[in-house]
Amino acid sequence: MKEVRIIKRYQNRKLYDTFQSCYVTLEEIAQIIREGHEIQVIDNKSKNDITYMTQIQLLFDQERKALKPGDTELLKRVIRSEEGTLTGYIKMLEAKLGMEVTSAPVEAVVSEEFKPFVNTMTSSIENTTTLN
């Protein structure tokens, strides 16, 4: 099991990677995650785990930088879903597929209902890697 890299968030919103002993940007955190490392982001003052919110912020930042506009129909489906959250929508997809979305090549098992979701996510990933 890989060691979890601790990132501290200070009041000035700077993010400090305790493994590398340096400040990092959201893009650099994204790269750490892409490389397969586990991270945990801790608010330095409150000591609260803010990993989820940091990753959501990271995704928002990546979407904002995307070269093509996102799929508004997908966002409407997410908002209209039972929980109205991206996490809830993905869990619903996993339940309908009877598996974790990340456990197999999604294209091989996804139904027509979810093809737009897969295409949008694939496009976003390709756009993100192009920016690096």
Residue frames as a rotation matrix with the C-alpha (Angstrom) as fourth column:
MET 1
0.581 0.814 0.000 0.00
0.814 -0.581 0.000 0.00
0.000 0.000 -1.000 0.00
LYS 2
-0.169 -0.637 0.752 1.32
0.594 -0.675 -0.438 3.41
0.787 0.373 0.492 -0.94
GLU 3
-0.552 -0.111 -0.827 1.98
0.778 -0.427 -0.462 6.01
-0.302 -0.898 0.321 1.71
VAL 4
0.551 0.796 0.251 -0.53
0.831 -0.553 -0.069 8.86
0.084 0.247 -0.965 1.83
ARG 5
-0.584 -0.720 0.374 1.01
0.693 -0.683 -0.233 12.20
0.423 0.123 0.898 0.94
ILE 6
0.170 0.606 -0.777 -0.10
0.897 -0.422 -0.132 14.91
-0.407 -0.675 -0.615 3.32
ILE 7
-0.444 -0.165 0.881 -0.88
0.572 -0.809 0.137 18.32
0.690 0.565 0.453 1.86
LYS 8
-0.317 0.315 -0.895 -1.46
0.824 -0.375 -0.424 21.14
-0.469 -0.872 -0.141 4.34
ARG 9
0.037 0.397 0.917 -3.68
0.693 -0.671 0.262 24.07
0.720 0.626 -0.300 3.43
TYR 10
-0.710 -0.375 -0.596 -2.77
0.691 -0.535 -0.487 27.29
-0.136 -0.757 0.639 5.19
GLN 11
0.074 0.801 -0.594 -5.03
0.573 -0.522 -0.632 30.28
-0.816 -0.294 -0.497 5.89
ASN 12
-0.214 -0.216 -0.953 -3.53
-0.526 -0.796 0.298 32.12
-0.823 0.565 0.057 2.92
ARG 13
0.753 0.655 -0.060 -4.90
-0.472 0.475 -0.743 29.23
-0.458 0.588 0.667 0.77
LYS 14
-0.024 -0.824 -0.566 -1.42
-0.956 0.184 -0.228 27.98
0.292 0.535 -0.793 -0.05
LEU 15
0.953 0.301 -0.031 -1.02
-0.293 0.943 0.158 24.23
0.077 -0.141 0.987 -0.29
TYR 16
0.068 -0.978 0.198 2.12
-0.998 -0.069 0.004 22.68
0.010 -0.197 -0.980 1.19
ASP 17
0.715 0.069 -0.695 3.25
-0.240 0.959 -0.152 19.17
0.656 0.276 0.702 0.22
THR 18
0.656 -0.453 0.604 4.95
-0.685 -0.022 0.728 17.74
-0.317 -0.891 -0.325 3.31
PHE 19
0.756 -0.383 0.531 6.53
0.440 0.898 0.020 14.94
-0.484 0.219 0.847 1.23
GLN 20
0.355 -0.604 0.714 8.37
0.807 -0.188 -0.560 17.32
0.472 0.775 0.421 -1.12
SER 21
-0.006 -0.271 -0.963 8.66
0.826 -0.545 0.148 20.12
-0.564 -0.794 0.227 1.48
CYS 22
-0.970 -0.242 -0.019 7.37
0.189 -0.804 0.564 22.75
-0.152 0.544 0.825 -0.91
TYR 23
-0.229 0.913 -0.339 4.24
-0.384 -0.405 -0.830 24.66
-0.894 -0.060 0.444 -1.89
VAL 24
-0.845 0.035 0.534 2.16
0.451 0.582 0.676 23.13
-0.287 0.812 -0.508 -4.68
THR 25
-0.668 0.662 -0.340 -0.62
-0.739 -0.645 0.197 24.27
-0.089 0.383 0.920 -6.99
LEU 26
0.277 0.842 0.463 -3.89
-0.580 0.531 -0.618 22.48
-0.766 -0.097 0.635 -7.70
GLU 27
0.698 -0.069 -0.712 -2.42
-0.661 0.320 -0.679 21.40
0.275 0.945 0.178 -11.05
GLU 28
-0.395 -0.910 -0.123 0.56
-0.733 0.393 -0.556 19.86
0.554 -0.130 -0.822 -9.27
ILE 29
-0.443 0.352 0.825 -1.78
-0.636 0.525 -0.566 18.02
-0.632 -0.775 -0.008 -6.90
ALA 30
0.681 0.698 -0.222 -3.68
-0.628 0.401 -0.667 16.71
-0.377 0.593 0.711 -9.94
GLN 31
0.277 -0.671 -0.688 -0.39
-0.701 0.349 -0.622 15.41
0.658 0.654 -0.374 -11.34
ILE 32
-0.675 -0.478 0.562 0.44
-0.738 0.442 -0.511 13.71
-0.005 -0.759 -0.651 -8.02
ILE 33
0.058 0.803 0.593 -2.94
-0.554 0.520 -0.650 11.96
-0.831 -0.291 0.475 -8.15
ARG 34
0.743 0.200 -0.638 -2.48
-0.668 0.275 -0.691 11.01
0.037 0.940 0.338 -11.85
GLU 35
-0.202 -0.924 -0.326 0.83
-0.775 0.354 -0.523 9.40
0.599 0.147 -0.787 -10.91
GLY 36
0.135 0.391 -0.910 -1.11
0.105 0.908 0.406 7.07
0.985 -0.150 0.082 -8.60
HIS 37
-0.864 -0.481 -0.146 -0.26
0.213 -0.088 -0.973 8.63
0.456 -0.872 0.178 -5.25
GLU 38
0.237 0.890 -0.390 -2.81
0.852 0.003 0.523 8.90
0.466 -0.457 -0.758 -2.47
ILE 39
-0.689 -0.423 0.589 -3.19
0.117 -0.866 -0.485 12.34
0.715 -0.265 0.646 -0.91
GLN 40
0.203 0.736 -0.645 -4.83
0.968 -0.053 0.245 13.78
0.146 -0.675 -0.724 2.15
VAL 41
-0.388 -0.251 0.887 -5.37
0.247 -0.955 -0.162 17.51
0.888 0.156 0.432 2.42
ILE 42
0.028 0.292 -0.956 -5.52
0.995 0.080 0.053 18.89
0.092 -0.953 -0.288 5.95
ASP 43
0.616 0.175 0.768 -6.54
0.109 -0.984 0.138 22.40
0.780 -0.001 -0.625 6.98
ASN 44
-0.347 -0.912 -0.218 -3.53
0.371 0.080 -0.925 23.46
0.861 -0.402 0.310 9.04
LYS 45
-0.638 0.123 0.760 -5.53
-0.602 -0.695 -0.393 25.57
0.479 -0.709 0.518 11.52
SER 46
0.229 0.872 0.433 -8.57
-0.972 0.180 0.152 23.36
0.054 -0.455 0.889 12.19
LYS 47
-0.701 -0.590 0.401 -6.85
-0.572 0.801 0.178 20.04
-0.426 -0.105 -0.899 11.39
ASN 48
0.352 0.892 0.284 -9.98
-0.362 0.409 -0.838 19.03
-0.863 0.192 0.467 9.41
ASP 49
-0.548 -0.415 0.726 -9.62
0.459 0.576 0.676 16.72
-0.699 0.704 -0.125 6.42
ILE 50
0.235 0.599 -0.765 -10.50
-0.371 -0.673 -0.640 18.82
-0.898 0.434 0.064 3.37
THR 51
-0.732 -0.577 0.362 -9.38
0.042 0.492 0.870 16.33
-0.680 0.652 -0.335 0.72
TYR 52
-0.145 0.764 0.629 -12.83
0.899 0.367 -0.238 16.02
-0.412 0.531 -0.740 -0.88
MET 53
0.756 0.482 -0.443 -13.38
0.315 -0.861 -0.398 19.77
-0.574 0.162 -0.803 -1.20
THR 54
-0.045 -0.854 -0.518 -9.86
-0.446 -0.446 0.775 20.26
-0.894 0.266 -0.361 -2.55
GLN 55
-0.754 -0.218 0.620 -10.41
0.351 0.664 0.661 17.59
-0.555 0.716 -0.424 -5.21
ILE 56
0.318 0.907 0.276 -13.76
0.859 -0.153 -0.488 19.15
-0.401 0.393 -0.828 -6.16
GLN 57
0.625 -0.175 -0.761 -11.98
-0.174 -0.981 0.083 22.49
-0.761 0.081 -0.643 -6.50
LEU 58
-0.496 -0.866 0.064 -9.32
-0.225 0.199 0.954 20.78
-0.839 0.458 -0.294 -8.60
LEU 59
-0.409 0.434 0.803 -11.96
0.814 0.572 0.105 19.31
-0.413 0.696 -0.587 -10.92
PHE 60
0.690 0.671 -0.270 -13.67
0.513 -0.717 -0.473 22.70
-0.511 0.188 -0.839 -11.24
ASP 61
0.214 -0.721 -0.659 -10.32
-0.417 -0.677 0.606 24.27
-0.883 0.145 -0.445 -12.12
GLN 62
-0.726 -0.475 0.498 -9.69
0.166 0.582 0.796 21.58
-0.668 0.660 -0.344 -14.78
GLU 63
0.034 0.834 0.551 -13.18
0.934 0.169 -0.314 22.06
-0.355 0.526 -0.773 -16.26
ARG 64
0.691 0.204 -0.694 -12.68
0.125 -0.979 -0.163 25.82
-0.712 0.026 -0.701 -16.36
LYS 65
-0.145 -0.875 -0.462 -9.46
-0.543 -0.319 0.777 25.34
-0.827 0.364 -0.429 -18.34
ALA 66
-0.074 0.152 0.986 -10.98
0.524 0.847 -0.091 22.81
-0.848 0.510 -0.142 -20.76
LEU 67
-0.908 -0.382 -0.172 -10.60
0.040 -0.488 0.872 23.70
-0.417 0.785 0.458 -24.42
LYS 68
-0.647 0.762 0.030 -14.15
0.105 0.051 0.993 22.72
0.755 0.646 -0.113 -25.32
PRO 69
-0.339 0.601 0.724 -17.28
-0.902 -0.427 -0.068 23.63
0.268 -0.676 0.686 -23.38
GLY 70
-0.923 -0.012 0.386 -18.67
-0.211 0.852 -0.478 20.88
-0.323 -0.523 -0.789 -21.19
ASP 71
-0.692 0.705 -0.155 -21.85
0.299 0.475 0.828 18.91
0.657 0.527 -0.540 -21.69
THR 72
-0.731 0.455 0.509 -24.70
-0.663 -0.650 -0.372 20.89
0.161 -0.609 0.777 -20.14
GLU 73
0.283 0.843 -0.457 -27.10
-0.627 0.523 0.577 17.97
0.726 0.123 0.677 -20.66
LEU 74
-0.118 -0.424 -0.898 -24.86
0.451 0.783 -0.429 15.82
0.885 -0.455 0.098 -18.46
LEU 75
-0.954 -0.269 0.133 -24.86
0.026 -0.515 -0.857 18.49
0.299 -0.814 0.498 -15.78
LYS 76
-0.258 0.938 0.231 -28.66
-0.889 -0.324 0.324 18.67
0.379 -0.122 0.917 -15.89
ARG 77
0.366 0.358 -0.859 -28.85
-0.110 0.933 0.342 14.90
0.924 -0.031 0.381 -15.40
VAL 78
-0.558 -0.634 -0.536 -26.50
0.512 0.245 -0.823 15.16
0.653 -0.734 0.188 -12.42
ILE 79
-0.896 0.235 0.377 -28.52
-0.406 -0.779 -0.478 18.02
0.182 -0.581 0.793 -10.88
ARG 80
0.026 0.995 -0.095 -31.80
-0.896 0.065 0.439 16.17
0.443 0.074 0.893 -11.45
SER 81
-0.294 -0.181 -0.939 -30.47
0.066 0.976 -0.209 12.94
0.954 -0.124 -0.275 -9.98
GLU 82
0.490 0.618 -0.615 -31.68
0.589 0.286 0.756 11.85
0.643 -0.732 -0.224 -6.55
GLU 83
0.235 -0.473 -0.849 -28.83
0.899 -0.226 0.375 13.47
-0.370 -0.851 0.372 -4.61
GLY 84
0.975 0.167 0.145 -28.11
0.216 -0.859 -0.465 16.22
0.046 0.484 -0.874 -7.11
THR 85
0.460 -0.886 -0.064 -24.36
-0.599 -0.363 0.714 15.73
-0.656 -0.290 -0.697 -6.72
LEU 86
0.211 -0.491 -0.845 -21.68
-0.879 0.283 -0.384 14.39
0.428 0.824 -0.372 -9.05
THR 87
-0.798 -0.526 0.292 -20.68
-0.601 0.676 -0.426 11.84
0.026 -0.516 -0.856 -6.41
GLY 88
-0.223 0.815 0.535 -24.29
-0.387 0.430 -0.816 10.69
-0.895 -0.389 0.220 -6.01
TYR 89
0.597 0.434 -0.675 -24.70
-0.763 0.046 -0.645 10.43
-0.249 0.900 0.359 -9.78
ILE 90
-0.220 -0.766 -0.605 -21.58
-0.825 0.477 -0.304 8.31
0.521 0.432 -0.736 -10.17
LYS 91
-0.813 -0.012 0.582 -22.69
-0.431 0.683 -0.589 6.03
-0.391 -0.730 -0.561 -7.31
MET 92
0.262 0.961 0.086 -26.05
-0.507 0.213 -0.835 5.65
-0.821 0.175 0.544 -9.06
LEU 93
0.406 -0.206 -0.890 -24.21
-0.878 0.181 -0.442 4.72
0.253 0.962 -0.108 -12.27
GLU 94
-0.685 -0.728 0.002 -22.15
-0.680 0.639 -0.359 2.18
0.261 -0.248 -0.933 -10.37
ALA 95
-0.471 0.594 0.652 -25.29
-0.387 0.525 -0.758 0.67
-0.793 -0.609 -0.017 -8.85
LYS 96
0.579 0.732 -0.359 -26.99
-0.623 0.112 -0.774 0.43
-0.526 0.672 0.521 -12.26
LEU 97
0.233 -0.580 -0.781 -23.90
-0.810 0.328 -0.486 -1.13
0.537 0.746 -0.393 -13.80
GLY 98
0.981 0.176 -0.078 -23.49
-0.096 0.800 0.592 -3.44
0.166 -0.574 0.802 -10.82
MET 99
0.329 -0.934 -0.138 -19.84
0.926 0.348 -0.147 -2.50
0.186 -0.080 0.979 -10.41
GLU 100
0.239 -0.370 -0.898 -17.47
0.302 -0.850 0.431 0.29
-0.923 -0.374 -0.091 -9.61
VAL 101
0.968 0.167 -0.188 -17.13
-0.102 -0.424 -0.900 2.52
-0.230 0.890 -0.394 -12.65
THR 102
0.391 -0.902 -0.186 -13.34
-0.920 -0.386 -0.064 2.45
-0.014 0.196 -0.981 -12.30
SER 103
0.125 -0.384 0.915 -12.96
-0.478 0.785 0.395 -1.32
-0.870 -0.486 -0.085 -11.93
ALA 104
-0.060 -0.129 0.990 -13.17
0.709 0.693 0.134 -2.19
-0.703 0.710 0.050 -15.65
PRO 105
-0.974 -0.218 0.071 -12.99
0.196 -0.634 0.748 -0.48
-0.118 0.742 0.660 -19.01
VAL 106
-0.406 0.881 -0.243 -16.27
-0.109 -0.311 -0.944 1.40
-0.907 -0.357 0.222 -18.88
GLU 107
-0.315 0.269 -0.910 -16.67
-0.924 -0.306 0.229 1.48
-0.217 0.913 0.345 -22.64
ALA 108
-0.874 -0.112 -0.473 -16.89
-0.272 0.919 0.286 -2.31
0.402 0.378 -0.834 -22.64
VAL 109
-0.735 0.562 -0.378 -19.85
0.675 0.654 -0.340 -2.51
0.056 -0.505 -0.861 -20.25
VAL 110
-0.760 0.417 -0.499 -21.69
-0.080 -0.822 -0.564 0.79
-0.645 -0.389 0.658 -20.43
SER 111
-0.083 0.826 0.557 -25.24
0.861 0.341 -0.377 0.91
-0.502 0.448 -0.740 -21.79
GLU 112
-0.262 0.040 0.964 -26.43
0.793 -0.561 0.238 3.45
0.550 0.827 0.116 -24.37
GLU 113
0.768 0.638 -0.044 -28.02
0.523 -0.587 0.617 5.49
0.368 -0.498 -0.785 -21.56
PHE 114
0.731 -0.530 -0.430 -24.58
0.255 -0.372 0.892 6.27
-0.633 -0.762 -0.137 -20.15
LYS 115
0.222 -0.673 0.706 -22.59
0.975 0.143 -0.171 6.73
0.014 0.726 0.687 -23.40
PRO 116
0.570 -0.031 0.821 -22.89
0.224 -0.956 -0.192 10.57
0.790 0.293 -0.538 -23.26
PHE 117
0.944 -0.233 0.236 -21.52
-0.297 -0.281 0.913 10.52
-0.146 -0.931 -0.334 -19.71
VAL 118
0.480 -0.800 0.361 -18.55
0.577 0.598 0.557 8.34
-0.661 -0.059 0.748 -20.72
ASN 119
0.281 -0.354 0.892 -17.86
0.883 -0.270 -0.385 10.44
0.377 0.896 0.236 -23.81
THR 120
0.780 0.047 0.624 -17.94
-0.097 -0.976 0.194 13.68
0.618 -0.212 -0.757 -21.79
MET 121
0.850 -0.489 0.196 -15.66
-0.178 0.083 0.981 12.29
-0.496 -0.868 -0.016 -19.09
THR 122
0.349 -0.737 0.579 -13.25
0.836 0.524 0.163 10.91
-0.423 0.427 0.799 -21.69
SER 123
0.431 -0.123 0.894 -13.23
0.602 -0.698 -0.387 14.26
0.672 0.705 -0.227 -23.50
SER 124
0.914 -0.065 0.401 -12.57
-0.312 -0.745 0.590 16.10
0.260 -0.664 -0.701 -20.23
ILE 125
0.663 -0.710 0.237 -9.69
0.208 0.479 0.853 13.77
-0.719 -0.516 0.465 -19.39
GLU 126
0.246 -0.569 0.785 -8.19
0.969 0.146 -0.198 14.22
-0.002 0.809 0.587 -22.86
ASN 127
0.625 0.029 0.780 -8.51
0.215 -0.967 -0.136 18.01
0.751 0.252 -0.610 -22.58
THR 128
0.941 -0.269 0.204 -6.90
-0.280 -0.284 0.917 17.93
-0.189 -0.920 -0.343 -19.15
THR 129
0.431 -0.831 0.353 -3.93
0.565 0.553 0.612 15.88
-0.704 -0.064 0.708 -20.31
THR 130
0.374 -0.253 0.892 -3.51
0.824 -0.351 -0.445 18.22
0.426 0.901 0.077 -23.29
LEU 131
0.862 0.029 0.506 -3.12
-0.129 -0.953 0.275 21.15
0.490 -0.302 -0.818 -20.88
ASN 132
0.780 -0.622 0.075 -0.26
0.082 0.220 0.972 19.46
-0.621 -0.752 0.222 -19.06
